Amino acid sequence: MDARLKNSPPQSSSFFHNAKDFNLGNLNQTNIGQDQYNIAQQINVGSPRAMGLLSDLLNPVPDASHARNRKVSPPDSSCLPGTRQEIIQKITTWADSSVIRSNPHVMWLYGYVGCGKSSIAQAIAERYAVKKRLATSFFFFRGGGDRRRSAKFAATVASQIAGAIPSTSRCIEANIKAHSGLLHPSASVTAQFQHLVYEPIETAKWDMMGANILRGPYLMVIDGLDECEDMDDISSFIDQMLDFFRKNPRIPLRILITSRVEEHIRTRLDPSQVKLVNLVDHTSLNDIAIAFRAIFALAAKHSRTIQSYGEWPAPSDLQQLVKHTGCSFIFMSTIAKFILDPSNDGLNPMWRLPLALEINPGLDGLYGQTLQQGEHLPHFLYIIWTIALVERPLSIREIADLLGIQKFEVIEVLIKLHSILQVPGDDTTNVTLCHSSLHDFITTQSRSGRFYAPLSYHEELAYRCMHLLGPRNYSGDSRLAYEYAEGSWMFHWRRFSQTIRSQGERSHHTKSLISHLRDSHHPYCELVLAAYVPIDPGLPLDPEPSTHGTTLVELLQDRVPPKFSKVIIEAISILRDRGSFDESGELQSIWEAVNPPLPALSTFSFDLVAIGAHRLLNREFSNVSDPWSTYLYTIEAKTSFSVFSWCLLSWPQHLARALQHEPLQSQPGVLHWKIVPSSGLRDDPGSLSRILGYLCRQQFREQRRRFIASVKLAANLAAERQVLRYLPSAKRPWNWSGKSAEPRWLESQYEEGEIMSLWDLLDAYIQLVECLEGTCTHDMCPVVSSAKETTSPIVHD
């Protein structure tokens, strides 16, 4: 039997007035009024095994509810015994009111920072969990990983509702299956709430009415709504929530929301549908005094030193402390921690009390004075800035590994800040802020002054992450910090890139990035950047092109492990934001200005020629010391269309640069070809046709002109170097059509041991240009055929 029904008090017989065939022993179907409800089905769906599978599907935020470990997952807030009784009574009276009456389904408890909103939300959630009427609780927290965003909000709420109201499980699971992508981060918060929360609650409403008609509606507690960074999603959530209750005025559900007064929240909460409660009107100095007395009494119980002082604090000191808080519970809590918590400053609580009374009233004064205690320590600013700016909280070990310092250096700083930070007793539990207002303080220069954490510090954090992701540290011992770096380096790099305002700044930071990457990602950095710098963003890669970065990662994967090339390419791509703008000239200038000097870009040209030939011909080749030596093609490789098109259109440019700068050997550019069936250019069906079709279009006239020019330049340089003499006297009779209707390039008949050189490949390019210029001698030109196939008549220059 459902535990909620089993533990509920005896019901009035009138409740079952219209029930028929009600048999608890056999768990038969029950009719309530005209609605049928199958209890057996609901119990099966809500079984522990089924709930476990559903939770795996939903993947909720594990530390978002009232039951979280508050020492690890702030806010660490609770109401001390005897405090906040008036406001708690007000909320419970509203939550317990009948849905038949016209009481608002939503209450908004609002107030300034530190007035105790989270403590009250915690107390209410705990009270209704005991009553078995808590549907869900979610505590947003700025800087709290998934709890600062809306991506998993609905899934977490749904997971808790399925546990509290098992009859919702079947609908939740069915909707997940029916709506593919519902749990994807790109899904809208409104779609998720509709299918994961509101529809399941509607389907279960008769069960809920039956089980709770006497003991009251279920309650959802959502704390810190203002601390969610996705403000548009929160606005949409509020609009949808109010619309749901307009359409379902008798649904047995209440929602308690707490937040500061923010415009995207205030303007959406219609007073005609929402009960508005200003917590400031329910916060008194008497509550503060009661809380202080409880805290000091508990401390005295466990400290003989405090007991020996007799009555402490003195009534006059306590009264002064109470007034000093300005009715701020977070200030009260932080002052109490400052006075009572152990520290290595050599002072006992009685000596710290006068210091607390001298702190400027308000949180800023407290934060500033507390931070002063540790600012003389090594790495102090880096440590507190890291804690304030990381994407998710880190442990002591992770902070030390990320910053490249010793754990004891982190601990020394944290001990000084125990009154404003949650400092764990081990090296693997996360260090967290006692209150999100500390994050606001540290990241607001006008408030924190010399302790201000500038957004530019994200650059340092991104560099630290990139360093951990480099080849030298890939197999190191910093596993936890590595995991953070892998998941968050782009977060820091994007935040930093957004601070750059001028092109001069961008160029300066590009040089800094290259200098950093050549150290952290040696020996791969230079080759990857050499491939990135000359990219022509106008190349027609695809009607829906993948990013240039993805193309280069695939292109270089045989030379550079993708996990390293992705970091290099994504870092410079985010910083430069190239789009369709060709800035290869500026990037070459930056390359030449880097200090210590980089090798000339031209020295990488043959690497790119060899890589391009490999991809075009789809054959692996052996490593050799002389760049112009022979290569043995053996293993067929797979190449995506974007890489194939990039190689096809850029290979002549790289060959031209190589001819200008690389010395030629006596037998230049020879490729030993291992004969395989259907040898030649092997690509996905239609790839060559698509590229030729692009080159024939009017809008790609400029790309076609540049491509033709690059082929002619390479041909002229080859002629000057007298390498074309290695070609046969007669042109190789390339078969452009093959057996299929699609044009096939470089198809011919080979005999075992026959040699093909780079110049054969260049000769094929020359023939392709003849077709593009309309000077070829084909009876049926494959380029013209391709243009017709793509409905793009060829436009000759």
TILUM-518402 format. One line per 10 residues: number of its first residue (from 1); their letters; for each residue x, y, z of C-alpha. Coordinates in Angstrom, 3 decimals. Example, Ala and Ser with C-alpha at 12.3 -4.5 7.8 and 13.67 -1.06 7.14 Angstrom:
# TILUM-518402
1 = AS = 12.300:-4.500:7.800  13.670:-1.060:7.140
This chain:
# TILUM-518402
1 = MDARLKNSPP = 0.000:0.000:0.000  1.102:3.564:-0.656  2.927:4.675:2.516  1.110:7.994:2.460  -2.261:6.218:2.689  -1.015:3.726:5.275  0.259:6.399:7.651  -2.583:8.858:7.190  -5.120:9.342:10.009  -8.493:7.564:9.858
11 = QSSSFFHNAK = -10.817:9.173:7.357  -14.434:10.153:7.797  -16.830:7.577:6.366  -18.364:10.310:4.242  -15.170:10.412:2.228  -16.100:7.068:0.636  -19.704:8.023:0.000  -19.605:7.178:-3.730  -16.943:4.466:-3.584  -17.843:0.998:-4.933
21 = DFNLGNLNQT = -16.098:-2.384:-4.698  -13.423:-0.928:-2.447  -11.266:-3.810:-1.252  -7.930:-3.012:0.357  -6.973:-6.645:0.569  -7.230:-7.293:-3.167  -6.357:-3.761:-4.232  -9.179:-3.765:-6.761  -10.108:-0.846:-8.948  -11.927:1.893:-7.050
31 = NIGQDQYNIA = -14.481:4.378:-8.312  -14.482:7.812:-6.719  -17.486:9.628:-8.049  -17.379:9.140:-11.827  -13.578:8.792:-11.966  -11.808:5.444:-11.909  -8.469:5.069:-10.169  -6.422:1.874:-10.137  -4.486:1.780:-6.894  -2.581:-1.375:-7.846
41 = QQINVGSPRA = -1.178:0.262:-10.936  -0.007:3.293:-8.994  1.758:1.166:-6.408  3.575:-0.815:-9.109  4.703:2.363:-10.837  5.873:3.820:-7.564  7.901:0.771:-6.549  11.530:1.367:-5.499  12.827:-0.373:-8.616  10.639:1.716:-10.952
51 = MGLLSDLLNP = 11.520:4.905:-9.080  15.222:4.118:-9.406  14.918:3.693:-13.173  12.963:6.934:-13.496  15.521:8.802:-11.422  18.265:7.514:-13.704  16.348:8.869:-16.692  15.748:12.277:-15.113  19.283:12.620:-13.695  18.235:15.224:-11.080
61 = VPDASHARNR = 20.534:17.651:-9.273  21.472:15.614:-6.171  22.053:18.524:-3.779  19.113:20.803:-4.571  16.541:19.753:-1.950  16.051:20.578:1.736  17.644:17.199:2.584  21.047:18.148:1.097  24.172:18.361:3.256  24.042:22.101:3.939
71 = KVSPPDSSCL = 27.676:22.207:5.078  28.701:21.160:1.589  25.843:22.639:-0.438  24.811:26.067:0.848  22.859:27.944:1.940  23.536:26.522:5.410  20.424:28.150:6.839  17.906:27.058:9.451  15.622:28.688:11.976  16.775:28.380:15.561
81 = PGTRQEIIQK = 14.158:27.149:18.063  11.781:29.876:19.095  12.550:32.184:16.158  10.473:33.254:13.145  7.318:31.772:14.646  5.001:34.509:13.339  6.037:34.192:9.682  6.124:30.382:9.811  2.580:30.392:11.162  1.491:32.731:8.377
91 = ITTWADSSVI = 2.934:30.438:5.715  1.523:27.229:7.197  -1.942:28.766:7.502  -1.862:29.598:3.804  -0.377:26.214:2.801  -2.985:24.310:4.804  -5.974:26.260:3.463  -8.522:24.420:1.365  -8.247:24.554:-2.420  -12.007:24.862:-2.567
101 = RSNPHVMWLY = -11.684:28.388:-1.229  -10.252:31.129:-3.408  -6.847:31.249:-1.758  -3.858:31.937:-4.046  -1.918:28.842:-5.004  1.378:30.787:-4.946  3.078:32.731:-2.153  6.073:34.970:-2.802  8.209:35.595:0.273  10.610:38.415:-0.579
111 = GYVGCGKSSI = 13.159:40.558:1.209  16.681:41.927:1.196  19.908:39.935:1.439  20.337:38.152:4.742  16.844:38.605:6.171  16.359:34.840:6.544  14.424:33.750:3.432  16.397:30.520:2.986  16.137:29.640:6.683  12.371:29.933:6.540
121 = AQAIAERYAV = 12.190:27.958:3.272  14.291:25.230:4.902  12.070:25.136:7.991  8.873:24.982:5.927  10.249:22.224:3.667  11.301:20.140:6.664  7.902:20.616:8.356  5.926:19.506:5.291  8.272:16.607:4.588  7.392:15.273:8.055
131 = KKRLATSFFF = 3.699:15.734:7.204  4.324:13.816:3.937  2.927:16.754:1.994  6.145:18.102:0.488  5.970:17.593:-3.269  9.405:19.059:-3.957  11.994:21.540:-2.710  14.630:23.242:-4.829  17.244:25.624:-3.432  18.915:27.709:-6.129
141 = FRGGGDRRRS = 22.387:28.990:-5.273  24.602:31.334:-7.227  27.934:29.573:-7.881  26.378:26.220:-6.985  27.008:24.279:-10.210  23.697:22.992:-11.626  21.784:24.949:-8.960  22.664:28.257:-10.590  21.049:27.331:-13.920  17.615:26.189:-15.054
151 = AKFAATVASQ = 18.743:23.256:-17.226  17.948:20.560:-14.616  15.298:22.477:-12.656  12.259:20.712:-14.125  13.859:17.247:-14.139  14.836:17.606:-10.472  11.360:18.804:-9.495  9.801:15.910:-11.452  12.082:13.367:-9.774  11.031:14.533:-6.307
161 = IAGAIPSTSR = 7.333:14.715:-7.245  7.481:11.139:-8.535  8.767:10.062:-5.122  6.227:12.090:-3.161  3.253:11.304:-5.424  3.933:7.878:-6.991  0.875:8.102:-9.237  2.709:10.723:-11.334  5.510:8.337:-12.295  3.761:6.619:-15.183
171 = CIEANIKAHS = 2.906:9.913:-16.913  6.427:11.293:-16.403  8.032:8.215:-17.928  5.550:8.126:-20.815  6.203:11.775:-21.636  9.954:11.256:-21.640  9.510:8.496:-24.219  6.934:10.425:-26.247  8.925:13.663:-26.513  12.436:12.944:-27.724
181 = GLLHPSASVT = 14.948:15.505:-26.577  12.788:16.568:-23.616  15.712:16.118:-21.225  18.284:17.665:-23.538  19.840:20.932:-22.274  18.446:22.700:-25.356  14.823:21.881:-24.413  12.824:24.848:-23.132  12.044:25.053:-19.433  8.342:25.483:-20.236
191 = AQFQHLVYEP = 8.218:22.287:-22.315  9.980:20.404:-19.534  7.650:21.661:-16.821  4.594:20.996:-18.960  5.441:17.347:-19.659  7.398:16.429:-16.533  5.503:18.324:-13.823  2.141:19.853:-14.712  0.680:17.091:-16.886  1.647:14.346:-14.388
201 = IETAKWDMMG = 0.124:16.371:-11.530  -3.105:16.810:-13.509  -3.346:13.080:-14.189  -2.891:12.329:-10.483  -5.199:15.008:-9.111  -8.055:12.617:-8.101  -5.657:10.459:-6.177  -4.258:13.569:-4.531  -7.717:14.890:-3.691  -8.716:11.560:-2.185
211 = ANILRGPYLM = -5.636:11.093:-0.033  -5.273:14.702:1.041  -8.783:16.173:1.160  -8.531:16.289:4.949  -4.848:16.866:5.571  -4.343:19.584:2.950  -2.618:20.189:-0.412  0.911:19.309:-1.375  3.563:22.041:-1.190  6.440:22.934:-3.499
221 = VIDGLDECED = 9.228:25.065:-1.985  11.465:26.992:-4.379  14.139:29.082:-2.671  16.439:31.722:-4.136  14.673:32.078:-7.477  16.699:35.266:-8.062  19.930:33.276:-7.860  19.219:31.411:-11.102  21.309:32.964:-13.876  18.795:32.103:-16.612
231 = MDDISSFIDQ = 16.463:35.042:-16.015  14.432:34.546:-19.191  13.745:30.941:-18.232  12.619:32.017:-14.760  10.250:34.583:-16.247  8.800:31.891:-18.512  8.499:29.502:-15.574  6.476:32.060:-13.583  4.160:32.836:-16.516  3.521:29.126:-17.127
241 = MLDFFRKNPR = 2.978:28.404:-13.413  0.315:31.092:-13.061  -1.379:29.977:-16.280  -1.479:26.404:-14.963  -3.281:27.485:-11.790  -5.707:29.676:-13.745  -6.740:26.581:-15.700  -6.686:24.291:-12.653  -8.023:26.330:-9.722  -8.870:23.259:-7.625
251 = IPLRILITSR = -5.570:21.428:-8.018  -4.362:20.448:-4.499  -0.973:22.116:-4.783  0.692:25.193:-3.280  4.006:26.752:-4.344  6.150:28.830:-1.969  8.736:31.003:-3.736  11.430:33.020:-1.965  13.723:35.576:-3.591  15.050:39.085:-3.522
261 = VEEHIRTRLD = 13.064:41.695:-5.395  14.253:41.398:-8.991  12.378:42.915:-11.919  12.140:39.726:-13.974  10.406:38.132:-10.968  8.421:41.035:-9.493  6.798:42.078:-12.755  5.593:38.501:-13.462  4.002:37.714:-10.097  0.467:39.035:-10.498
271 = PSQVKLVNLV = -0.874:40.097:-7.059  -4.342:38.858:-8.035  -2.923:35.314:-8.225  -0.033:35.480:-5.767  0.065:36.116:-2.028  2.875:38.652:-1.510  4.712:38.623:1.825  7.476:41.112:2.615  9.731:39.353:5.111  11.039:42.692:6.382
281 = DHTSLNDIAI = 7.625:43.254:7.941  8.052:40.005:9.880  11.664:40.397:11.011  12.295:41.773:14.494  15.244:42.443:16.743  13.601:40.100:19.245  14.079:37.195:16.813  17.735:38.176:16.434  18.147:38.291:20.233  16.523:34.854:20.665
291 = AFRAIFALAA = 18.823:33.425:18.001  21.941:34.928:19.622  20.960:33.546:23.052  20.438:30.075:21.595  23.792:30.132:19.775  25.771:31.367:22.803  24.011:28.915:25.145  24.941:26.008:22.872  28.560:27.217:22.695  28.760:27.527:26.494
301 = KHSRTIQSYG = 27.454:24.001:26.899  30.538:22.672:25.073  33.187:25.155:26.311  34.501:25.291:29.867  36.227:28.562:29.012  32.898:30.254:28.254  31.256:28.598:31.274  33.925:30.080:33.543  32.903:33.602:32.527  29.465:33.200:34.013
311 = EWPAPSDLQQ = 26.851:35.243:32.208  28.326:35.891:28.808  27.823:37.943:26.774  26.711:40.607:29.216  23.151:41.850:28.536  24.496:45.222:27.360  26.936:43.553:24.934  24.203:41.263:23.642  21.879:44.202:23.103  24.632:46.014:21.201
321 = LVKHTGCSFI = 25.268:42.919:19.071  21.574:42.635:18.264  21.357:46.254:17.159  24.598:45.854:15.215  23.007:43.237:12.932  20.386:45.632:11.586  17.849:42.774:11.610  20.012:40.753:9.184  20.034:37.078:10.048  22.968:36.305:7.779
331 = FMSTIAKFIL = 24.945:39.094:9.448  23.930:37.689:12.834  25.032:34.186:11.811  28.339:35.393:10.379  29.144:37.500:13.470  28.398:34.490:15.665  30.783:32.355:13.601  33.403:35.102:13.764  33.163:35.148:17.583  32.806:31.445:18.340
341 = DPSNDGLNPM = 34.424:29.310:15.644  37.955:28.017:16.294  40.763:29.970:14.643  44.539:30.124:14.803  44.592:33.827:15.726  45.236:33.052:19.398  42.021:34.769:20.525  39.192:33.195:22.493  35.517:34.134:21.979  35.514:36.637:24.847
351 = WRLPLALEIN = 38.354:38.579:23.228  36.763:38.437:19.771  33.463:39.897:20.984  34.782:43.507:21.215  36.274:43.117:17.709  32.876:42.054:16.377  31.268:45.146:17.886  33.777:47.334:16.021  32.938:45.862:12.604  31.100:48.302:10.371
361 = PGLDGLYGQT = 27.402:47.407:10.356  26.287:45.463:7.303  27.732:42.517:5.444  30.262:44.528:3.456  32.036:45.661:6.608  32.055:42.137:7.973  33.324:40.658:4.715  36.031:43.297:4.391  37.310:42.890:7.952  37.309:39.103:7.671
371 = LQQGEHLPHF = 39.251:39.159:4.395  41.844:41.487:5.919  42.869:38.720:8.297  44.344:36.597:5.523  45.487:39.021:2.832  49.147:38.771:3.938  49.277:35.062:3.076  50.773:33.749:-0.192  48.295:33.286:-3.067  45.522:34.869:-0.968
381 = LYIIWTIALV = 43.810:36.801:-3.764  44.159:33.960:-6.277  42.485:31.556:-3.831  39.500:33.769:-2.949  39.068:34.866:-6.580  39.081:31.218:-7.665  36.439:30.311:-5.080  34.291:33.243:-6.249  34.618:32.711:-10.022  34.726:28.943:-10.605
391 = ERPLSIREIA = 31.808:27.423:-12.475  31.144:24.982:-9.639  32.557:24.683:-6.102  35.950:22.988:-5.773  37.604:21.048:-2.973  40.842:22.084:-1.284  42.729:19.541:-3.374  41.153:20.762:-6.616  41.942:24.404:-5.818  45.562:23.523:-5.058
401 = DLLGIQKFEV = 45.975:21.426:-8.225  44.253:24.015:-10.405  46.448:26.862:-9.109  49.599:24.749:-8.987  50.201:25.330:-5.265  50.377:23.162:-2.144  47.274:22.100:-0.235  48.582:23.583:3.017  48.778:26.987:1.334  45.076:26.792:0.500
411 = IEVLIKLHSI = 44.209:25.613:4.019  46.136:28.487:5.649  44.004:30.991:3.751  40.715:29.185:4.373  41.271:28.988:8.123  41.386:32.779:8.246  38.048:32.953:6.420  36.096:30.305:8.342  33.408:32.805:9.373  32.393:33.581:5.763
421 = LQVPGDDTTN = 33.241:30.299:4.007  32.143:26.712:4.510  35.568:25.166:5.171  35.406:21.336:5.111  37.377:19.096:7.424  38.964:17.142:4.546  40.661:17.829:1.219  37.982:16.382:-1.056  34.757:18.106:0.100  33.848:21.311:-1.731
431 = VTLCHSSLHD = 34.658:24.729:-0.283  31.573:26.937:-0.539  30.451:30.458:0.319  28.312:30.857:3.424  26.012:33.160:1.481  25.685:34.269:-2.132  26.061:37.897:-0.998  29.784:37.181:-0.532  30.006:36.384:-4.251  28.270:39.691:-5.008
441 = FITTQSRSGR = 30.692:41.508:-2.692  33.866:40.047:-4.202  32.695:40.618:-7.793  31.597:44.263:-7.242  34.598:46.599:-7.268  32.820:49.533:-5.603  32.067:47.300:-2.597  35.135:45.101:-2.218  37.926:47.471:-3.270  41.283:45.704:-3.212
451 = FYAPLSYHEE = 39.594:42.318:-2.804  37.688:42.709:-6.078  37.830:39.652:-8.368  38.050:41.097:-11.907  36.461:39.255:-14.818  39.897:39.269:-16.422  40.934:36.653:-13.830  38.932:34.176:-15.918  41.902:34.301:-18.314  44.194:32.953:-15.608
461 = LAYRCMHLLG = 41.708:30.244:-14.665  41.300:29.262:-18.325  45.090:29.047:-18.751  45.337:26.907:-15.626  42.690:24.579:-17.060  44.406:24.398:-20.463  47.675:23.553:-18.729  46.031:20.605:-16.956  44.592:19.423:-20.291  47.956:19.484:-22.088
471 = PRNYSGDSRL = 50.057:16.445:-23.049  52.420:16.887:-20.119  49.643:16.603:-17.521  47.205:14.313:-19.298  48.214:11.255:-17.288  49.102:13.121:-14.110  47.743:12.758:-10.587  45.413:15.780:-10.639  42.397:13.707:-11.681  39.701:15.779:-9.957
481 = AYEYAEGSWM = 41.155:19.083:-11.115  41.520:17.587:-14.602  37.818:16.771:-14.639  36.985:20.355:-13.689  39.370:21.718:-16.330  37.885:19.483:-19.015  34.342:20.598:-18.277  34.896:24.269:-17.440  37.864:25.714:-19.353  35.591:27.051:-22.095
491 = FHWRRFSQTI = 33.334:28.674:-19.485  36.283:30.706:-18.172  37.704:31.431:-21.620  34.379:32.724:-22.947  33.862:34.904:-19.870  37.306:36.405:-20.364  36.864:36.871:-24.119  33.720:38.905:-23.457  35.817:41.493:-21.606  37.919:42.332:-24.695
501 = RSQGERSHHT = 36.824:45.609:-26.237  39.308:46.556:-28.984  41.104:44.848:-31.849  44.415:45.827:-30.294  43.505:44.027:-27.078  42.419:40.999:-29.085  45.752:40.857:-30.917  47.670:41.195:-27.661  45.748:38.357:-26.022  46.092:36.211:-29.145
511 = KSLISHLRDS = 49.877:36.443:-28.794  49.587:35.576:-25.103  47.393:32.588:-25.918  49.812:31.256:-28.528  52.707:31.625:-26.087  50.764:29.732:-23.452  49.620:26.952:-25.786  53.060:26.306:-27.247  54.161:25.560:-23.669  51.091:23.665:-22.391
521 = HHPYCELVLA = 50.410:21.754:-25.632  53.909:21.059:-26.902  54.699:19.443:-29.357  51.330:19.795:-31.139  50.532:23.474:-30.862  52.588:24.810:-33.760  51.285:22.351:-36.384  47.652:22.893:-35.321  47.971:26.676:-35.433  49.856:26.500:-38.742
531 = AYVPIDPGLP = 46.824:24.708:-40.199  44.415:27.184:-38.575  46.072:30.477:-39.545  45.698:30.285:-43.362  42.077:29.057:-43.295  39.908:30.786:-45.855  36.469:31.106:-44.206  34.954:31.622:-47.631  35.650:28.073:-48.749  32.306:26.463:-49.645
541 = LDPEPSTHGT = 32.538:23.533:-47.273  28.872:22.637:-47.105  25.419:24.190:-47.344  25.331:23.675:-43.563  29.037:23.795:-42.784  30.520:22.336:-39.665  32.850:24.676:-37.873  36.352:25.075:-39.221  37.555:23.784:-35.850  35.753:20.462:-36.233
551 = TLVELLQDRV = 37.153:20.096:-39.730  40.718:20.729:-38.589  40.435:18.319:-35.669  39.446:15.548:-38.091  42.033:16.622:-40.648  44.913:16.445:-38.140  43.775:13.438:-36.113  46.536:11.178:-37.466  49.197:13.656:-36.356  47.565:15.251:-33.286
561 = PPKFSKVIIE = 45.279:13.473:-30.778  41.865:15.182:-31.016  41.719:15.863:-27.259  44.672:18.247:-27.713  43.827:19.799:-31.088  40.268:20.598:-29.919  41.532:22.727:-27.034  43.998:24.609:-29.256  41.503:25.289:-32.050  38.533:26.107:-29.808
571 = AISILRDRGS = 40.609:28.470:-27.679  41.782:30.596:-30.586  38.402:30.363:-32.337  36.556:31.714:-29.277  39.061:34.534:-28.903  39.124:35.519:-32.568  35.456:34.847:-33.468  36.430:34.684:-37.138  33.000:33.986:-38.610  33.153:34.684:-42.334
581 = FDESGELQSI = 35.913:37.283:-41.969  39.253:36.363:-43.543  41.874:37.470:-41.026  44.640:35.116:-42.093  46.846:38.127:-42.865  46.493:39.516:-39.336  47.024:36.084:-37.800  50.232:35.668:-39.821  51.438:39.034:-38.482  50.646:37.927:-34.931
591 = WEAVNPPLPA = 52.462:34.643:-35.565  55.579:36.544:-36.632  55.373:38.828:-33.568  55.248:36.061:-30.955  58.272:35.994:-28.654  60.282:33.764:-28.466  59.887:33.519:-32.256  57.886:30.698:-33.795  59.188:28.777:-36.825  58.180:30.366:-40.118
601 = LSTFSFDLVA = 54.686:29.306:-41.188  56.138:28.114:-44.469  58.055:25.355:-42.678  54.759:23.582:-42.051  53.621:23.737:-45.659  54.823:20.296:-46.623  53.179:18.784:-43.536  49.907:20.195:-44.798  50.649:19.002:-48.351  51.253:15.485:-47.070
611 = IGAHRLLNRE = 48.175:15.523:-44.830  46.047:16.838:-47.692  47.324:14.223:-50.120  46.622:11.531:-47.566  43.034:12.696:-47.174  42.436:13.228:-50.902  43.787:9.841:-51.869  42.465:8.094:-48.762  45.629:6.140:-48.070  47.812:5.926:-44.993
621 = FSNVSDPWST = 51.521:6.558:-45.452  54.618:5.735:-43.452  56.605:8.293:-41.491  59.812:9.439:-43.160  62.491:11.982:-42.265  62.755:13.714:-45.658  59.523:15.613:-46.444  59.876:15.061:-50.171  60.717:11.389:-49.932  58.543:8.562:-51.097
631 = YLYTIEAKTS = 55.399:7.505:-49.270  53.768:4.106:-49.260  49.984:4.192:-49.269  48.566:1.133:-47.593  45.414:1.512:-45.489  42.190:3.058:-46.702  40.869:5.847:-44.441  37.497:7.507:-44.070  37.136:11.211:-44.692  34.127:13.421:-44.047
641 = FSVFSWCLLS = 32.826:15.741:-46.721  34.017:18.872:-44.906  37.592:17.555:-44.644  37.519:16.300:-48.224  36.361:19.665:-49.570  38.825:21.578:-47.395  41.711:19.448:-48.698  40.560:19.623:-52.312  40.331:23.412:-52.340  43.328:24.317:-50.169
651 = WPQHLARALQ = 45.918:21.716:-51.209  47.318:23.768:-54.140  47.975:26.725:-51.785  50.010:24.549:-49.418  51.894:22.985:-52.318  52.775:26.431:-53.669  54.147:27.517:-50.273  56.105:24.275:-49.973  57.634:24.781:-53.423  58.690:28.284:-52.430
661 = HEPLQSQPGV = 60.436:27.255:-49.206  61.286:23.535:-49.085  64.502:22.256:-50.745  63.899:19.545:-53.345  65.709:16.238:-53.350  66.901:14.323:-56.401  63.722:12.283:-56.617  61.104:14.816:-55.512  57.593:14.094:-54.409  57.326:10.418:-55.321
671 = LHWKIVPSSG = 54.371:8.456:-53.970  54.524:4.677:-54.159  50.966:3.570:-54.776  49.831:0.219:-53.497  47.215:-0.908:-55.990  43.787:-1.576:-54.441  40.401:-2.078:-56.113  38.892:1.136:-57.478  41.983:3.124:-56.596  41.810:6.850:-57.012
681 = LRDDPGSLSR = 40.003:9.563:-55.164  37.522:7.790:-52.905  34.801:9.942:-51.435  31.197:9.717:-50.372  28.946:9.517:-53.445  28.269:12.972:-54.736  31.004:14.808:-52.773  32.978:15.870:-55.842  29.776:16.822:-57.660  28.730:19.045:-54.776
691 = ILGYLCRQQF = 32.057:20.861:-54.658  32.155:21.363:-58.410  28.575:22.573:-58.207  29.567:25.198:-55.628  32.512:26.381:-57.707  30.233:26.832:-60.691  27.763:29.069:-58.873  27.719:32.801:-59.338  27.917:33.500:-55.585  31.167:31.481:-55.392
701 = REQRRRFIAS = 32.797:33.275:-58.313  35.496:34.773:-56.068  36.302:31.413:-54.426  36.589:29.831:-57.875  38.937:32.610:-59.004  41.190:32.131:-55.958  41.212:28.365:-56.388  42.220:28.597:-60.051  44.923:31.147:-59.198  46.397:28.865:-56.500
711 = VKLAANLAAE = 46.591:25.922:-58.925  48.311:28.060:-61.579  50.770:29.435:-59.022  51.708:25.922:-57.912  52.055:24.828:-61.553  54.314:27.818:-62.381  56.511:27.197:-59.345  56.770:23.519:-60.251  57.811:24.496:-63.772  60.459:26.883:-62.416
721 = RQVLRYLPSA = 61.820:24.133:-60.197  61.869:21.802:-63.235  59.963:19.124:-61.406  57.317:18.597:-64.062  59.956:16.758:-66.053  59.213:13.830:-63.759  55.796:13.546:-65.366  55.246:11.225:-68.330  55.514:12.927:-71.693  51.812:12.292:-72.260
731 = KRPWNWSGKS = 49.216:13.296:-69.729  47.894:10.432:-67.657  44.484:9.545:-69.079  42.470:10.138:-65.904  39.080:8.535:-65.985  36.676:11.245:-64.843  33.460:9.294:-64.989  34.144:5.694:-64.087  31.266:3.254:-64.065  28.939:5.476:-62.050
741 = AEPRWLESQY = 27.134:8.603:-63.099  29.001:10.601:-60.459  32.287:12.196:-61.587  35.264:10.314:-60.158  38.631:11.971:-59.967  42.043:10.363:-60.532  40.599:7.034:-61.560  42.893:5.140:-63.882  44.383:1.718:-64.343  47.591:0.959:-62.496
751 = EEGEIMSLWD = 49.947:-1.913:-62.531  51.631:-3.213:-59.411  54.694:-1.117:-58.553  53.669:1.841:-60.704  54.784:5.169:-59.247  52.555:8.189:-58.740  54.142:11.483:-57.662  52.852:14.710:-56.167  53.216:16.136:-59.636  50.719:13.607:-60.956
761 = LLDAYIQLVE = 48.324:15.005:-58.389  49.193:18.558:-59.462  48.617:17.551:-63.090  45.140:16.362:-62.112  44.483:19.800:-60.594  45.658:21.470:-63.824  43.170:19.367:-65.789  40.427:20.326:-63.330  41.212:24.024:-63.890  40.993:23.507:-67.648
771 = CLEGTCTHDM = 37.477:22.187:-67.098  36.534:25.119:-64.877  37.858:27.582:-67.485  36.135:25.780:-70.352  39.377:24.904:-72.187  39.293:21.141:-71.697  38.900:18.670:-74.588  36.308:16.364:-72.989  33.433:15.279:-75.164  31.303:15.337:-72.036
781 = CPVVSSAKET = 32.989:17.531:-69.435  32.302:16.195:-65.921  32.414:19.727:-64.472  29.708:20.929:-66.850  27.675:17.809:-66.015  28.127:18.507:-62.328  26.985:22.088:-62.749  23.856:20.921:-64.547  23.146:18.342:-61.850  23.212:21.109:-59.200
791 = TSPIVHD = 21.100:23.481:-61.352  24.001:25.930:-61.294  25.062:26.820:-64.842  28.808:27.260:-65.012  29.988:30.854:-65.239  33.427:31.073:-66.878  35.702:33.947:-65.934
